[in-house]
Amino acid sequence: MKKRVFSGIQPTGIIHIGNYLGAIKRWVDLIEEYDCIYSIVDYHAITVSYDPKELPIRIIESAKILMAAGVDPDRVILFVQSSVSEHTELEWILNTITPVGDLERMTQYKDKRQQNVENINTGLLTYPVLMASDILLYKAEVIPVGEDQKQHLELTREIVRKFNRRFGNTFPEPQTLLGVAPRIKGLDGNAKMSKSLNNYIALIEEKEDIWNKLRIAVTDPARKRRNDPGNPEVCNIYSLHKYFSSEEEIEKVNKGCRNAEIGCVECKKILAENMDRVIAPIREKKKSFDGKENLVREILYSGAEQARKIAVQTMEEVREKIGVKF
């Protein structure tokens, strides 16, 4: 039996190369070895301000891009979180054994409070409990997470221990998948790549737009002129080469930067070509889904039916364990 993986992505509207390198590419790579369940987690997305009319469109667009990038619904369960009501039912139950103090100590909650001073809602606080329910509902054993989710996964493990001690062995303790996803910086060279900071390259960006964004991206501040030597290790463009360029090209850029044999413009042009080589097939495959929104909905509904079968079994067991089944 393959071990089960669960992971989710919010329907933010724009999926960028940071999302791809940090999550989606790993999702695709895991399909061969694991039993994979992937969800578009729309309930997580409503903890911050959003447009209710736009959310359904974003869900469909996210599904198109995931499938275009290689998340094959014939090989994985792909569904929308809100289509399986057991997610929020299990969250309520897990809330009753999760100390408020543990949630208030979450780094991401503290960050979100600062970013959403006019909308500090309970969902921001209990976000990690919903994440735990997403995982435990399917008794997932392996979870691929980035640096910003490690703390949440540790809380999930603590919730498992508390539940199992109190009600009997029910959930496996999920483990972090080795090889934590990279933290991709934005084109400003400082913050994490983000739609809100407008420092991103979309996963379906057109070739011309890729170049226009890379052309003005921040590089090594030491290279003010073409003949200034630099340090590629502090240059964000060089860090992106590591994901899109060949070893030979990476070595060429490394040496050329240090010796001022190539300028930043040439370095960016090499990256732009290699980046488009990866993005182009995804971009074209995504276009093949445009105008076929009903087909995409059918795929997501089918995935939800598969997910619900597992979720129902888990909740039957949980209800019996906690004493609400009579």
C-alpha positions in Angstrom: 0.0 0.0 0.0 1.3 3.4 -0.9 1.4 6.0 1.8 -1.2 8.8 1.5 -0.3 12.4 0.8 -2.6 15.4 1.3 -1.9 18.9 0.3 -4.0 22.0 -0.6 -3.6 25.3 -2.4 -5.7 28.4 -2.1 -7.6 29.8 -5.1 -5.8 33.1 -5.1 -6.6 33.9 -8.8 -2.9 33.9 -9.9 -0.7 30.9 -9.5 3.0 32.0 -10.0 6.3 30.3 -10.3 6.8 30.4 -6.6 3.7 28.3 -6.1 4.8 26.0 -8.9 8.4 25.4 -7.5 7.3 25.4 -3.9 4.2 23.1 -4.2 2.7 22.1 -7.6 5.9 20.6 -9.1 6.3 18.6 -6.0 2.7 17.4 -6.2 3.3 16.1 -9.6 6.6 14.4 -8.6 4.8 12.6 -5.7 2.1 11.0 -7.9 4.2 8.0 -8.8 5.2 7.1 -5.3 2.2 8.1 -3.1 -1.6 7.9 -2.9 -2.2 11.6 -3.5 -5.2 13.7 -2.5 -5.0 17.4 -3.5 -7.5 20.1 -2.7 -8.3 23.6 -3.7 -8.9 24.9 -0.2 -11.5 27.7 -0.7 -12.5 27.8 3.0 -9.0 28.8 3.9 -9.2 31.6 1.3 -12.1 33.4 2.9 -10.3 34.3 6.1 -9.2 37.5 4.4 -11.1 40.0 2.3 -12.2 38.6 -1.1 -14.9 39.1 -3.8 -17.6 36.4 -3.5 -18.3 36.8 -7.3 -14.7 36.2 -8.2 -14.1 33.2 -5.9 -15.9 30.6 -8.1 -13.9 31.8 -11.1 -10.6 31.6 -9.2 -11.4 28.0 -8.2 -12.0 26.9 -11.8 -8.9 28.8 -13.0 -6.8 27.2 -10.3 -8.0 23.7 -11.3 -7.2 24.4 -14.9 -3.6 25.4 -14.0 -3.1 22.5 -11.7 -4.1 20.1 -14.4 -2.1 21.9 -17.0 1.0 21.6 -14.8 0.6 17.8 -14.5 -1.9 17.1 -11.6 -3.7 14.3 -13.4 -7.2 13.8 -12.0 -7.1 10.2 -13.4 -4.2 9.5 -11.0 -5.0 11.6 -8.0 -8.1 12.8 -6.1 -8.5 16.5 -7.0 -11.4 18.4 -5.5 -12.7 21.6 -3.8 -12.5 21.7 0.0 -16.0 23.1 0.4 -17.6 20.3 -1.6 -16.8 17.9 1.3 -18.7 19.2 4.4 -16.8 16.8 6.7 -13.8 19.2 6.6 -15.6 21.7 8.8 -17.4 19.1 10.9 -14.0 17.6 11.9 -12.6 21.1 12.5 -15.2 21.8 15.1 -14.5 18.7 16.9 -10.7 19.3 16.8 -11.3 22.9 18.1 -12.6 21.4 21.3 -9.2 19.8 22.1 -7.0 22.6 20.8 -5.8 25.2 23.4 -6.4 28.8 22.4 -2.9 29.6 23.6 -1.4 27.3 21.1 -3.2 29.0 18.2 -2.2 32.5 19.5 1.4 31.5 19.4 1.3 30.6 15.7 3.7 32.9 13.8 1.4 33.0 10.7 -1.5 34.2 12.9 0.6 37.0 14.3 1.6 38.0 10.7 -2.0 37.8 9.5 -3.2 40.0 12.3 -0.7 42.7 11.3 -1.7 42.4 7.6 -5.5 42.4 8.3 -6.0 44.9 11.1 -9.5 45.7 10.0 -10.5 42.0 9.7 -9.0 40.0 12.6 -11.5 37.2 12.5 -11.7 33.9 14.3 -10.9 32.1 11.1 -7.4 33.6 11.1 -6.9 32.1 14.6 -8.4 28.7 13.9 -6.9 28.4 10.4 -4.4 25.7 11.6 -7.2 23.6 13.0 -9.0 23.5 9.7 -5.6 22.6 8.1 -5.3 19.8 10.6 -8.9 18.6 9.7 -7.9 18.6 6.0 -5.1 16.3 6.8 -6.6 14.0 9.3 -9.9 13.5 7.5 -8.0 11.4 5.0 -5.6 10.0 7.6 -2.7 11.3 5.5 0.7 10.1 6.6 3.0 12.4 4.6 2.6 16.1 4.2 4.7 18.3 1.8 5.0 21.7 3.4 7.0 24.9 3.1 8.8 26.7 5.8 5.8 28.8 6.7 3.6 25.7 7.3 6.0 23.7 9.5 4.6 25.1 12.7 1.1 24.3 11.6 2.0 20.7 10.9 3.6 20.3 14.3 0.3 21.6 15.8 -1.5 18.9 13.8 0.7 16.3 15.3 0.0 17.6 18.8 -3.7 17.5 18.0 -3.4 13.9 16.9 -1.6 12.9 20.2 -4.3 14.6 22.3 -7.2 13.0 20.3 -5.7 9.6 20.4 -4.9 9.8 24.1 -8.4 10.9 25.0 -10.5 8.9 22.6 -8.3 6.0 21.5 -6.0 5.4 18.5 -7.7 7.0 15.5 -5.3 9.1 13.5 -1.8 8.5 12.2 0.7 11.2 13.1 1.5 12.9 9.8 5.2 13.4 8.9 6.8 16.3 7.0 8.0 15.1 3.6 11.8 15.3 3.4 13.1 17.9 1.1 11.1 21.0 2.2 9.9 23.1 -0.7 12.1 26.1 -1.5 11.1 29.6 -0.5 11.1 31.6 -3.7 11.8 35.3 -3.5 10.0 37.8 -5.6 11.5 39.9 -8.4 12.2 42.6 -5.8 14.8 40.3 -4.3 13.5 40.8 -0.8 10.0 39.4 0.0 8.6 36.1 -0.8 7.0 35.9 -4.3 3.5 37.2 -4.0 0.6 38.4 -6.0 -0.2 41.1 -3.5 3.3 42.5 -3.7 3.3 42.4 -7.5 6.7 40.8 -7.5 5.8 37.6 -9.3 5.9 35.8 -12.7 2.7 33.9 -13.3 2.8 30.2 -14.2 1.0 31.0 -17.5 2.8 34.2 -18.3 3.4 35.0 -22.0 7.0 34.9 -23.2 7.1 38.7 -23.8 5.8 39.4 -20.4 8.3 37.1 -18.7 11.1 39.1 -20.3 9.5 42.5 -19.4 9.3 41.4 -15.7 12.8 39.9 -15.6 14.3 42.9 -17.4 13.6 45.2 -14.4 14.1 42.7 -11.7 16.5 43.4 -8.8 20.0 41.8 -9.1 23.3 42.0 -7.1 23.5 45.6 -5.9 27.3 45.5 -6.3 26.9 45.3 -10.1 26.1 49.0 -10.8 27.9 48.8 -14.1 28.5 46.1 -16.8 32.2 45.6 -15.8 31.6 45.4 -12.0 32.2 41.9 -10.7 29.4 40.5 -8.5 28.5 37.7 -6.1 25.8 35.5 -7.7 24.9 34.0 -4.3 23.2 37.2 -3.3 21.5 37.7 -6.6 17.9 36.5 -6.9 18.1 36.1 -10.6 20.9 33.6 -10.1 18.8 31.7 -7.5 16.1 31.3 -10.2 18.6 29.9 -12.7 19.0 27.0 -10.3 15.4 25.9 -11.0 15.2 26.7 -14.7 18.7 26.4 -16.3 21.1 23.6 -17.0 24.1 22.9 -14.9 26.3 24.2 -17.7 24.4 27.5 -17.9 24.4 27.9 -14.1 28.1 27.5 -14.1 28.5 30.0 -16.9 26.4 32.6 -15.1 28.2 31.9 -11.8 31.6 32.4 -13.3 30.5 35.2 -15.7 29.0 37.2 -12.8 32.0 36.9 -10.5 34.5 37.9 -13.3 32.2 40.5 -15.0 32.3 38.4 -18.2 28.6 38.7 -18.7 26.2 41.5 -17.6 22.9 41.3 -15.8 21.0 41.8 -19.0 22.6 38.7 -20.6 22.1 36.7 -17.4 18.4 37.7 -17.4 18.0 36.8 -21.1 19.3 33.3 -20.5 16.9 32.9 -17.6 13.9 34.2 -19.6 14.5 31.7 -22.4 14.8 28.8 -20.0 11.9 29.9 -17.9 9.6 30.1 -21.0 10.8 26.6 -22.0 9.2 25.3 -18.8 6.2 27.6 -18.7 5.2 27.3 -22.4 3.8 23.8 -22.3 1.8 24.6 -19.1 0.5 27.8 -20.7 -0.7 26.0 -23.8 -2.2 23.1 -21.9 -4.1 25.6 -19.7 -5.5 27.3 -22.8 -6.9 23.9 -23.9 -9.2 24.0 -20.9 -10.4 27.6 -21.5 -14.1 27.5 -22.6 -14.5 24.0 -21.0 -15.5 25.2 -17.6 -18.3 22.6 -17.3 -15.8 19.8 -17.9 -13.5 21.2 -15.2 -16.5 21.3 -12.8 -17.3 17.7 -13.6 -13.7 16.7 -12.8 -13.8 18.5 -9.5 -17.3 17.0 -8.6 -16.0 13.6 -9.4 -12.9 14.2 -7.2 -15.2 15.4 -4.4 -17.2 12.2 -4.6 -14.0 10.1 -4.2 -12.9 12.3 -1.3 -16.3 12.2 0.4 -16.2 8.4 0.5 -13.0 8.5 2.6 -14.3 11.4 4.7 -17.6 9.8 5.6 -15.8 6.7 6.9 -13.4 8.8 9.0 -16.3 10.8 10.5 -18.3 7.7 11.3 -15.3 6.5 13.3 -14.7 9.9 15.0 -18.4 10.3 16.0 -18.4 6.9 17.6 -15.1 7.6 19.4 -16.3 11.0 20.9 -19.7 9.6 21.8 -22.1 11.5 19.5 -23.2 8.4 17.6 -26.2 6.8 19.2 
